[in-house]
Structure formats: structure tokens, C-alpha cells
Amino acid sequence: MRQFLGRKGIAMSNYLRRTWAEVDIDALQHNFEAIRHAADPKAGIMCVIKADAYGHGAVFLGKLYEKLGAARFAVSNIEEAMQLRENGIRLPVLILGFTPAGMAKELAEHRIAQAVFSEEYARELSAEAARQKVEVNIHIKLDTGMSRIGFMYQNPERDGESLEQIKRACGLPHLCAEGIFTHFAVSDEGEEGKQATLQQLACFSGAVDRLAQDNCRFRVVHCANSGAIIDYPHAHFDCVRAGIILYGLAPSPKLAQRLDLRPAMRIKSVIAQVKTVEADTPVSYGGTFVTQRPTKIATVPIGYADGYSRSLSNRAYMTVRGKKAPVIGRVCMDQLMLDVSNIGDICSGDEVVVIGDGTDGSLSFDEMAAMTGTINYELVCLVGKRVPRVYIHHGQNIGIMDSIRPANEE
């Protein structure tokens, strides 16, 4: 990965002078240790690095978490799993979502475990593995309350047939039943989610016990997502699945401050141009903002194509020289405008903090999520591919992930 240092350690590569995301390695290490401390000592940490590690860069972070002592990784699909393997990451990888059965050989050859969510799918995967003369590791997925994918087991009295299906699936040739798991729907809702989460946990642990009684056992039993790592220590089993908390963000406002986390990502940009306009001047598309006085406007080269939502038009702010500058007018695809009338002598090239950690007056991902009626998960995942990720360790730039010009990386 290419290193770059400029004046006083500031990133000086030309394309970084547009918009970039800084990813704080020290914060990531701190969060991993906080998770390790919160998890049952007997439970390994499965790092969920799907969606390009929630927008932070799966390859860079995968290598980091290997060094920090992760037990395994979880991703959404085989493309994400193969990206890890093709970049030298060797820890066990679990695909949480769907993979066409025809890719059994790829799963086996690259030691990628596959979630199995129905007997029908298990039979398809077994047949393909037999045809391709390989054996595929699988993790049985139980649906205990999400109603998404998985063997239905939300009511043990009603859904007993699912356990029979699981036993048949685990007995199929060319499949190795390594693990079993479920996913909590409201473990991040504090007291309001307690009853439903405990019901899901009872269904899951009961199913695991009943299967064991019939000699259907699993080496890796896991169900604790980020919310359950914090709030349900008795659900940690063999492995915990750490997702959003790896990146320093709480799984919901109700669990904020429950774990000592440090947000890892900050979005920064620069001022492209500064101009002063008269009163009664419309700004941006549609003229939704009209100046009421002579106004100094700074244009910033970031827009909704970079993941900065158009819904933030006339609502959000950024910080320039530590002072708040309101977003005025509609956010464009590639640019937006700030009112910098109350900020001193600024000029083209000055740094803008688009999203920070909220401690220095900047707008945080959590605050922006509340402002736009969404969740922090979505916002970090939406940071665009044309925004390079710059990795910062001990205050120094140690590398970059450039999705637009990957040949520039080393």
C-alpha cells in the first residue's frame, strides 16, 4: 500500500485535495480491544467486514484484524470473500448471504464457509459439491425472529420440523456442518428489545441443545451481534459477531456510551472557491436558498455521488477552521455550498471537516443519522467509492485505498 507524506505529515497527493475519508487505525485497535474485553473470554471474535468493512476498506482492515487476533471474518457474498483471499487474508471466512450452489468448488478451494438456510439449498449445494468432487464447510442459519433467511424456528412447538430438516441437511454428503447461528432483530433496543431478544435466544439455544441430543453438534455456535455483545453476555457462545462497533459506532442510540468506542472515520474536503454575493441571490438548483444579506459562499467539492445525501440541503453544517459553516442550497452531485460569512480570511484549498466525531464541533455520523432519519450504518456504507480512504496511524498517513485508480496503491 502506497505511503505518502507531505508538509508536516499532511496528505499532499493532488487527488486527495478534493475529498477523502480518514480512517483512524488507533481507533480501530482501541475498539477491537474494547470488544475483546466485553466478550466472553472463551468466545472468538468474528469481524463482520461485509460492504467493504462498512465503507472503511475490507482488505486493509482484514489484515489489521488478523494481526490483532480475530478468529474469523463474516461477509455478505462470495465476491467479498474472494477479495479477502485474493489479497492474502487466510483466516476462516463465512458468507452470511446467498451463494449460487454452482460455486461449490470456489467455496471449497478457498476455504470459505457458506450459510445454509434451507434443506432445499443444502441439497443443491451438496449435489454440486459432489459433482465437483469437493467438500464445503457450512453454517446452519436459524430464523428465530428476523423473518429474513434461515430455517424457521420462531416457535419450537410449531417449527419442530425445521430441526429434522437441519439434521438431514447436516447429513448430506460433501457438506461439513461446522457452525450454527442466528441473528437478533432488536438486541440493540435496550430494555424495549429485551423480551423479543430473550425469546430468540431461547429458541436458538433450545434448538442447539435438541440437535445435540440427536448427535448433531457444531464446532462454532454464534448469535451475538454488536448489540448482544454489549447487552447479552450469556449469548456469546463460541464466537461473537462484531459489526458496527468495530468502527466505533454504537448499534443504536439506546446503547450509546455502553462500550468505550472511538469513531474511526472522518470525512474531509477542501474549499474550491470563495465568492461574495449580494442579498437576494439564489443559491444552487431550484433556488431553495436565497441570501438575506451579502454572503460569503465557499464551494466544496463533495456531493451526493460521494455519499453526502441531498436530504442534507439547507440543514447540515461543516466546520472550517473549527467554526460551523451551514450548508446552503441544494446539495449537487459533486459539489455544495457553505455560508462562511462569519469565518475569517479563508481561501481555496483550506480544509473542511465534512463529518467528524462530534467532539470538536464537527457533525458526527450519529448526529447526521438523526438529522436525516436513518442509521449510522447506512451513512458509513454510503461513502462513495471515489472518496479515497486514507489510513492514519499515530498521526501519520500510512496508506491509501483508491477504488478509482487502484494501480496507484502499493
Secondary structure as the mmCIF struct_conf table of DSSP 4:
data_model
#
loop_
_struct_conf.conf_type_id
_struct_conf.id
_struct_conf.beg_label_comp_id
_struct_conf.beg_label_asym_id
_struct_conf.beg_label_seq_id
_struct_conf.end_label_comp_id
_struct_conf.end_label_asym_id
_struct_conf.end_label_seq_id
HELX_RH_3T_P HELX_RH_3T_P1 ARG A 7 GLY A 9
HELX_RH_3T_P HELX_RH_3T_P2 ASN A 14 ARG A 17
TURN_TY1_P TURN_TY1_P1 ARG A 18 ARG A 18
STRN STRN1 THR A 19 ASP A 24
HELX_RH_AL_P HELX_RH_AL_P1 ILE A 25 ALA A 38
BEND BEND1 ALA A 39 ALA A 39
TURN_TY1_P TURN_TY1_P2 PRO A 41 LYS A 42
STRN STRN2 GLY A 44 VAL A 48
HELX_RH_AL_P HELX_RH_AL_P2 LYS A 50 TYR A 54
TURN_TY1_P TURN_TY1_P3 GLY A 55 HIS A 56
HELX_RH_AL_P HELX_RH_AL_P3 ALA A 58 LEU A 68
TURN_TY1_P TURN_TY1_P4 GLY A 69 GLY A 69
STRN STRN3 ARG A 72 VAL A 75
BEND BEND2 SER A 76 ASN A 77
HELX_RH_AL_P HELX_RH_AL_P4 ILE A 78 GLU A 86
TURN_TY1_P TURN_TY1_P5 ASN A 87 GLY A 88
BEND BEND3 LEU A 91 LEU A 91
STRN STRN4 VAL A 93 ILE A 95
BEND BEND4 GLY A 97 GLY A 97
HELX_RH_3T_P HELX_RH_3T_P3 ALA A 101 MET A 103
HELX_RH_AL_P HELX_RH_AL_P5 ALA A 104 GLU A 109
TURN_TY1_P TURN_TY1_P6 HIS A 110 ARG A 111
STRN STRN5 ILE A 112 VAL A 116
HELX_RH_AL_P HELX_RH_AL_P6 GLU A 119 ARG A 131
TURN_TY1_P TURN_TY1_P7 GLN A 132 LYS A 133
STRN STRN6 VAL A 136 ASP A 143
BEND BEND5 THR A 144 GLY A 145
BEND BEND6 ARG A 148 GLY A 150
STRN STRN7 PHE A 151 MET A 152
BEND BEND7 GLN A 154 GLN A 154
TURN_TY1_P TURN_TY1_P8 PRO A 156 ARG A 158
HELX_RH_AL_P HELX_RH_AL_P7 GLY A 160 CYS A 170
TURN_TY1_P TURN_TY1_P9 GLY A 171 GLY A 171
BEND BEND8 LEU A 172 LEU A 172
TURN_TY1_P TURN_TY1_P10 PRO A 173 HIS A 174
STRN STRN8 LEU A 175 PHE A 181
BEND BEND9 ALA A 185 VAL A 186
TURN_TY1_P TURN_TY1_P11 SER A 187 ASP A 188
BEND BEND10 GLU A 189 GLU A 189
HELX_RH_3T_P HELX_RH_3T_P4 GLY A 190 GLY A 193
HELX_RH_AL_P HELX_RH_AL_P8 LYS A 194 GLN A 213
TURN_TY1_P TURN_TY1_P12 ASP A 214 ASN A 215
BEND BEND11 ARG A 219 ARG A 219
STRN STRN9 VAL A 220 ALA A 224
HELX_RH_AL_P HELX_RH_AL_P9 SER A 226 ASP A 231
HELX_RH_3T_P HELX_RH_3T_P5 PRO A 233 ALA A 235
TURN_TY1_P TURN_TY1_P13 PHE A 237 ASP A 238
STRN STRN10 CYS A 239 ALA A 242
HELX_RH_3T_P HELX_RH_3T_P6 ILE A 244 TYR A 247
TURN_TY1_P TURN_TY1_P14 GLY A 248 GLY A 248
BEND BEND12 PRO A 251 SER A 252
HELX_RH_3T_P HELX_RH_3T_P7 PRO A 253 LEU A 255
TURN_TY1_P TURN_TY1_P15 ALA A 256 GLN A 257
BEND BEND13 ARG A 258 LEU A 259
STRN STRN11 MET A 265 VAL A 270
STRN STRN12 GLN A 273 VAL A 277
TURN_TY1_P TURN_TY1_P16 ALA A 279 ASP A 280
STRN STRN13 PRO A 282 VAL A 283
BEND BEND14 SER A 284 SER A 284
HELX_RH_3T_P HELX_RH_3T_P8 TYR A 285 GLY A 287
STRN STRN14 PHE A 289 VAL A 290
BEND BEND15 GLN A 292 ARG A 293
STRN STRN15 THR A 295 VAL A 300
BEND BEND16 PRO A 301 PRO A 301
HELX_RH_3T_P HELX_RH_3T_P9 TYR A 304 ASP A 306
TURN_TY1_P TURN_TY1_P17 GLY A 307 GLY A 307
HELX_RH_3T_P HELX_RH_3T_P10 ARG A 310 LEU A 312
TURN_TY1_P TURN_TY1_P18 SER A 313 ARG A 315
STRN STRN16 TYR A 317 VAL A 320
TURN_TY1_P TURN_TY1_P19 ARG A 321 GLY A 322
STRN STRN17 LYS A 323 ILE A 328
BEND BEND17 GLY A 329 GLY A 329
BEND BEND18 MET A 333 ASP A 334
STRN STRN18 LEU A 336 ASP A 339
TURN_TY1_P TURN_TY1_P20 SER A 341 ASN A 342
BEND BEND19 ILE A 343 ILE A 343
BEND BEND20 ASP A 345 ASP A 345
TURN_TY1_P TURN_TY1_P21 SER A 348 GLY A 349
STRN STRN19 GLU A 351 ILE A 355
STRN STRN20 GLY A 356 GLY A 356
BEND BEND21 GLY A 358 GLY A 358
TURN_TY1_P TURN_TY1_P22 THR A 359 ASP A 360
BEND BEND22 GLY A 361 GLY A 361
HELX_LH_PP_P HELX_LH_PP_P1 SER A 362 LEU A 363
STRN STRN21 SER A 364 SER A 364
HELX_RH_AL_P HELX_RH_AL_P10 PHE A 365 THR A 372
TURN_TY1_P TURN_TY1_P23 GLY A 373 GLY A 373
BEND BEND23 THR A 374 THR A 374
HELX_RH_AL_P HELX_RH_AL_P11 ASN A 376 CYS A 381
TURN_TY1_P TURN_TY1_P24 LEU A 382 LEU A 382
BEND BEND24 VAL A 383 VAL A 383
TURN_TY1_P TURN_TY1_P25 LYS A 385 ARG A 386
BEND BEND25 VAL A 387 VAL A 387
STRN STRN22 ARG A 389 HIS A 393
TURN_TY1_P TURN_TY1_P26 HIS A 394 GLY A 395
STRN STRN23 GLN A 396 MET A 401
BEND BEND26 SER A 403 ILE A 404
HELX_RH_3T_P HELX_RH_3T_P11 PRO A 406 ASN A 408
#
